[in-house]
Amino acid sequence: MTSRRPRLTPAIADVRRAVRESLALLTAFRPPAPEPAEGPLVLVGLSGGPDSLALAAATAFEAPRAGIRAGAIIVDHGLQDGSARVAQRAAEQATELGLHPIIVTRVTVGAEGGPEAAAREARYHAYAAAIETTDAAAVLLGHTLDDQAETVLLGLARGSGANSLQGMSPVVRAELSHSGLPDDPEPSRSGSHHLLLRPMLGIRRSTTEAFCEDSGLEPWHDPHNSDSSFTRVRVRRNVLPILEAELGPGIAEALARTAEQLREDGSALDHFAEELIEDLADHAEAGIALSVRGLQANPAALRQRIIRLTVSAEFGVALSRQQTLEVARLVTDWHGQGPLHLPGIRVERHGQRLVFTAATQKQESH
């Protein structure tokens, strides 16, 4: 193992501080349990690029000081010539940094949802498998403030609502083993959950690049990050620079602040909705029912959250906004219409009760 003791520059100090603060969250989110003598394990999602390499180096420095073991999970997507060499080089760098264990895994990337979404899903499946194999407390991801700004802009362009504008959360308890990690801050509430940390959402990409230079680390530069066929690359190279030029500097920081504020608002609304569900819900035959009068008494933002959270908790189904509005119309625009058949569920109004039941295969094909 090569000992690295670079001069403490502002970039190194900033990234280390961000990692230190993120690792401190483990005690708040990990359930109390006897830990092994050497401490809990975290895995860094390492690609070899500047962001993840800076994260790996900072974690290798900070984790032992917090009584935490640090390893790495390196995913070879097999999408480019020489990808195995890139993964091997990242593993060598992780070894030089003192990370252990180091897991290198090759995945098969499908086509559903487009290349970016498919690669992300494959990657998070690999993270889930690594967590299960090592019993890691968390996986640390190298997303930066620039990634956050890009995510918010993409959500705005797609018109997919406040949840997408919340961007990526710094802490996610996500169900990885079944469907990968959703980008929205409301991961599935059912199944096996794992802790994901994004320590660098307040760190600019230029800072991670400076960290690597100051530390004598040689990052890999993914050619896909310069490929304008990817929407995110066009946002990065074209849209954000135009906004900065026309509106002034600080656009990325403003977008990241917006995401943080919306996450705070969303969390508060979810809290109120969950409290109301306890009063409005009662179990029905093979499902759950909500009081129509109770739903009517609440503003639309809470009413729709109550519906969405109830369906997610009871059936593990994530309703889209349009589907949620269709259910809400059984409350606000009731004309005696029949049941709604949505993916995974059937919703029907009976007097002053809105009844949700699991859909049969026959109903789903209706």
HELIX and SHEET records of a PDB file:
HELIX    1   1 PRO A   10  LEU A   23  1                                  14    
HELIX    2   2 LEU A   26  PHE A   29  1                                   4    
HELIX    3   3 PRO A   50  ARG A   65  1                                  16    
HELIX    4   4 SER A   83  LEU A   97  1                                  15    
HELIX    5   5 PRO A  115  THR A  134  1                                  20    
HELIX    6   6 LEU A  145  ARG A  158  1                                  14    
HELIX    7   7 ALA A  162  LEU A  165  1                                   4    
HELIX    8   8 LEU A  176  SER A  179  1                                   4    
HELIX    9   9 ARG A  205  SER A  215  1                                  11    
HELIX   10  10 PRO A  223  SER A  226  5                                   4    
HELIX   11  11 THR A  231  ARG A  234  1                                   4    
HELIX   12  12 VAL A  235  VAL A  239  3                                   5    
HELIX   13  13 LEU A  240  LEU A  247  1                                   8    
HELIX   14  14 ILE A  251  LEU A  280  1                                  30    
HELIX   15  15 VAL A  292  GLN A  296  1                                   5    
HELIX   16  16 ALA A  300  PHE A  315  1                                  16    
HELIX   17  17 ARG A  321  THR A  332  1                                  12    
HELIX   18  18 GLN A  361  GLU A  364  1                                   4    
SHEET    1   A 6 ILE A 102  ARG A 106  0                                        
SHEET    2   A 6 ARG A  69  ASP A  76  1                                        
SHEET    3   A 6 LEU A  41  GLY A  45  1                                        
SHEET    4   A 6 ALA A 138  LEU A 140  1                                        
SHEET    5   A 6 HIS A 194  LEU A 197  1                                        
SHEET    6   A 6 VAL A 171  ALA A 174 -1                                        
SHEET    1   B 5 ALA A 281  ALA A 284  0                                        
SHEET    2   B 5 GLY A 287  SER A 291 -1                                        
SHEET    3   B 5 ARG A 353  ALA A 358 -1                                        
SHEET    4   B 5 ILE A 345  HIS A 350 -1                                        
SHEET    5   B 5 LEU A 340  LEU A 342 -1                                        
END                                                                             
